[in-house]
Amino acid sequence: MPQPHHVRFHLSMAAIDHEALLRETYAAFNARDIDAVLAVMDPDVDWPNAWEGGRVHGHEAVREYWRRQWMQIDPTVEPTLIAPPDGDGRVAVTVHTVVRDLEGDVLDEGTVTHLYTFKDGLISRMDVRE
């Protein structure tokens, strides 16, 4: 049974809001604006520690993880595709990553997918799919 027009419009607006939020979040990360990124995360965010392994939880743990990371490497993450939310409300973002050493030499480059879960409009979890 087709959905009423207003329901389809509402769903597409939610996708647009997620896309804008995520694009701004990646730009803030690349600018090393930790506070701007943390502002769109749930206080108990569950975040992958893709650099050292494992996961970190909460704003301060994410902040410290990125501070340690940025003292050793210079990652840039550019979204190339942001999918609409799936049936569970998660949003998949295909990203192009470039990791440089502090002298600017490329250490790694590739494409991965980040999968975001939202709670009350904030990022509550992120997973990385190779």
FENUR-V448234 format. One record per helix or strand of 3 or more residues. SS is the DSSP state (helix for helix, strand for strand). FROM is the first residue (numbers start at 1). TO is the last residue. If there is no record, write none. Layout:
ss: (SS & SS)
from: (FROM & FROM)
to: (TO & TO)
//
This chain:
ss: (helix & helix & strand & strand & helix & strand & strand & strand & strand)
from: (5 & 34 & 41 & 55 & 59 & 73 & 91 & 106 & 122)
to: (30 & 38 & 48 & 57 & 72 & 82 & 101 & 119 & 129)
//
